C-alpha cells in the first residue's frame, strides 16, 4: 500500500458556457428569431454536454493539466483567486462531476463538505434533518443514532431539536448543519469555503473542528480564502491560477506567494481615462493604491506589517488649502478612523501648483485586526468645497498570518488589535510583605 | 476575558475509528472520463439503500406538511375525482362499466392511475428539484427518480383501502387470484412510472421543457388508458396495440382481479408488463448515460 491518498494526473475539466444571445433591431428580425429559436435552443442545450466540435470558442477549461499528490494524513490547502478552479477540483475529487481529461486516483473514502446543510428540508425538524443530512453525507443510520446527542450538543440548538428548521434563526440552522458535517469521519475530507458563512463565533467553531480533524491525522483538502486558517490548519498547499497548478509546497510558502500575486479587483482604483476621472476642472483623481511594507500593490495584507494608502492626483489649476483624506471602514461599515493630510497641523504645501501629486498615509502594522476593510476617499477644500467623495473606493483584507503576538495562533475580537503596554505588580503576597515588582510585558 | 483570546485548544478526540467505515480494505477509486454507456452498479445502489430510505421517508413526511387535512388529501383526491367521473362519464355520458356500479368501477381505475400520475410527475421533477444535492455531494443519482415511486405507495395503499370499503358496500368480492396478481400489477405500475420517470428526469435536467410536457403527457395518457371507460369499448382488433400502453394492462388487470369485471386476455397484460419492463430498463440506462453531465448542466 502506498502512502499516497490522492494522486492527480493531468486532470482537466472543460465547460461549455454557451454563446451569448444575439440582439435584433427590427420586429421582423425578432419574429424570425423567435421562429428559429427552438432549433437553436435545442442545439445550444444539447451542446452543453457535447464537445465533439473540436476546440470551440465557448469552451472554457476550468482545469487543465493539473497534477499533484497528497500523502495520507496531510492537511493540504488549495488556494487561488476566484475562478482559479479550486471548486472544480474539489467537485471532481468528490465525484460530483467527472473530469474531461486525465485522471485522479483516490485512496480511501472521500467525505465532501462543499456546503453545510446539503439536503436540509425546511419542513422537517432538527432531529429529522440530522438523520437526512447525515445519510446524504454518507453516514449510516446506526452511526448517526450513536452520535446524535453529541451532534445536538455541539450545535447548541437544544430544545429546538424537534422544531421544523424553517423556524430556526439562520445562525441556529447553520450551527446544526455544521454539527452534522463535523461528525463526518471519512479517510479523506474535502472541504470547500464552508467557513465563509456565519458569524465569528461560528467560524471559530468550524476552525476548531477542522484543526481537530487535521490533528487526528486524517487527510484533508481544504479550500479557503482565509489565509490565517490555511496556515494554521494545513502544512501543505497547492496554488492554482487560471486552472493550472502554479505552485505546490509548504502552506506558508503558498500563502506568501498567493498574497504577493497582487491585487484583485477592488483593491486598486485607477482612472484609465483621464477625461472621465473623478474630479472637476481643477482636480483629477488618478489612482488609489494600497501598498504593503515592500511597496507592492496588494489586496491582502499581513497583519504584522504596515499598509500604505497612496492617492495619486493631478491638479489642472493651482488649489489653495486642498485636503486629501479618507475614512477607514471595517467590513460591517463601522468607521474605524478618519485621517487627512492636514492632520498634523502643517498643511503640506498648502498651496499646490499645477502638476501630479501623491499623498501617502501609512497605517502601522499590528494595528488593524484581521478582516475586510474599505476606504472611502474624501478630497475637499475645508469650508469651501467638496471636490471628490467616493464611498468604498478600494477594499482590502488583513490576514492573520501567525498572530500578532508571535507564533501563538490567536483570534481576537475587535476592529483593531493594538499591542498595548501592560504592567503587573503584586500588591500583597501571602506569607510576606508586599514587594513592589514590575513586569514589563 | 474568556472570549478575548481563544486558541484552538480543543483536545483532539482519541482517534476512534468511525463506525461508518467497515474496517478492513480501503477502497481505491479511479476518477476519469467514463465511456458513453456506464454500467448500472447494483452493489453501489445497495450500499446506498439507507440514503434511498431517507429520501423516500422525506418525500412522505413533507407531502402534506402544513396542511389542515394532512393525509386526508390522499383520501379526498380519488374520492372527489370518482364523484366527478361518476356524474360526467357514468350518468351523463352513460359509459358502460362492465356490469359493475360505475363509482366502484371508476375508483378501481382511479386508484392505480392517481398513483401513476403522481409518481410519474414526482419522478420527472425530482432531479431538478434536487439540483442542490447533485451539485454538492456524491451518491448514485438513480435513487432520486426512484424515491417518489416508493413514496407514492403510501397514498396508493390509502386509495386501495377506500376501494376496499366501496367493494364492501357494493358487496363485491375480489378474485382469489388477486393475492398474487395484485403484486405483479403493482410492480408493473411502479416499473412503468419509474422507467418513464427516469427518462423524463434525465431529460428535464438539460431540457426544462419537460416540466411543461409532463402534465400534458399525464392527461393524454389518462384518456389513452381505461380509467373512465372499460377496455371492452376498444375494438377487439386494436386491443393488442392498445395494450402497448402498460397502464392499460395494469388498470384492466386491477378491475379484473378485484371486481371480476370483464375477464381480460392475460396476453394483453403480458404485453403491458413487457413494455413496462422495457421502459424501466431503458430509463435506467439512459439516466446513467446522462448522469455524468447532471452536475454540469443542472
Boltz contact constraints between the chains, C-beta under 6 A:
constraints:
  - contact:
      token1: [A, 45]
      token2: [B, 206]
      max_distance: 6.0
  - contact:
      token1: [A, 45]
      token2: [B, 207]
      max_distance: 6.0
  - contact:
      token1: [A, 48]
      token2: [B, 297]
      max_distance: 6.0
  - contact:
      token1: [A, 49]
      token2: [B, 293]
      max_distance: 6.0
  - contact:
      token1: [A, 49]
      token2: [B, 297]
      max_distance: 6.0
  - contact:
      token1: [A, 94]
      token2: [B, 138]
      max_distance: 6.0
  - contact:
      token1: [A, 95]
      token2: [B, 138]
      max_distance: 6.0
  - contact:
      token1: [A, 96]
      token2: [B, 138]
      max_distance: 6.0
  - contact:
      token1: [A, 96]
      token2: [B, 295]
      max_distance: 6.0
  - contact:
      token1: [A, 97]
      token2: [B, 295]
      max_distance: 6.0
  - contact:
      token1: [A, 97]
      token2: [B, 296]
      max_distance: 6.0
  - contact:
      token1: [A, 98]
      token2: [B, 292]
      max_distance: 6.0
  - contact:
      token1: [A, 99]
      token2: [B, 33]
      max_distance: 6.0
  - contact:
      token1: [A, 103]
      token2: [B, 32]
      max_distance: 6.0
  - contact:
      token1: [A, 104]
      token2: [B, 31]
      max_distance: 6.0
  - contact:
      token1: [A, 105]
      token2: [B, 30]
      max_distance: 6.0
  - contact:
      token1: [A, 106]
      token2: [B, 29]
      max_distance: 6.0
  - contact:
      token1: [A, 107]
      token2: [B, 28]
      max_distance: 6.0
  - contact:
      token1: [A, 108]
      token2: [B, 26]
      max_distance: 6.0
  - contact:
      token1: [A, 114]
      token2: [B, 136]
      max_distance: 6.0
  - contact:
      token1: [A, 115]
      token2: [B, 136]
      max_distance: 6.0
  - contact:
      token1: [A, 118]
      token2: [B, 136]
      max_distance: 6.0
  - contact:
      token1: [A, 118]
      token2: [B, 137]
      max_distance: 6.0
  - contact:
      token1: [A, 119]
      token2: [B, 133]
      max_distance: 6.0
  - contact:
      token1: [A, 121]
      token2: [B, 58]
      max_distance: 6.0
  - contact:
      token1: [A, 121]
      token2: [B, 62]
      max_distance: 6.0
  - contact:
      token1: [A, 123]
      token2: [B, 62]
      max_distance: 6.0
  - contact:
      token1: [A, 123]
      token2: [B, 65]
      max_distance: 6.0
  - contact:
      token1: [A, 132]
      token2: [B, 54]
      max_distance: 6.0
  - contact:
      token1: [A, 132]
      token2: [B, 58]
      max_distance: 6.0
  - contact:
      token1: [A, 135]
      token2: [B, 50]
      max_distance: 6.0
  - contact:
      token1: [A, 135]
      token2: [B, 51]
      max_distance: 6.0
  - contact:
      token1: [A, 135]
      token2: [B, 54]
      max_distance: 6.0
  - contact:
      token1: [A, 136]
      token2: [B, 137]
      max_distance: 6.0
  - contact:
      token1: [A, 139]
      token2: [B, 20]
      max_distance: 6.0
  - contact:
      token1: [A, 140]
      token2: [B, 20]
      max_distance: 6.0
  - contact:
      token1: [A, 140]
      token2: [B, 50]
      max_distance: 6.0
  - contact:
      token1: [A, 141]
      token2: [B, 50]
      max_distance: 6.0
  - contact:
      token1: [A, 143]
      token2: [B, 19]
      max_distance: 6.0
  - contact:
      token1: [A, 143]
      token2: [B, 20]
      max_distance: 6.0
  - contact:
      token1: [A, 185]
      token2: [B, 18]
      max_distance: 6.0
  - contact:
      token1: [A, 208]
      token2: [B, 8]
      max_distance: 6.0
  - contact:
      token1: [A, 208]
      token2: [B, 10]
      max_distance: 6.0
  - contact:
      token1: [A, 211]
      token2: [B, 8]
      max_distance: 6.0
  - contact:
      token1: [A, 212]
      token2: [B, 10]
      max_distance: 6.0
  - contact:
      token1: [A, 212]
      token2: [B, 12]
      max_distance: 6.0
  - contact:
      token1: [A, 215]
      token2: [B, 12]
      max_distance: 6.0
  - contact:
      token1: [A, 216]
      token2: [B, 12]
      max_distance: 6.0
  - contact:
      token1: [A, 216]
      token2: [B, 15]
      max_distance: 6.0
  - contact:
      token1: [A, 409]
      token2: [B, 7]
      max_distance: 6.0
  - contact:
      token1: [A, 411]
      token2: [B, 6]
      max_distance: 6.0
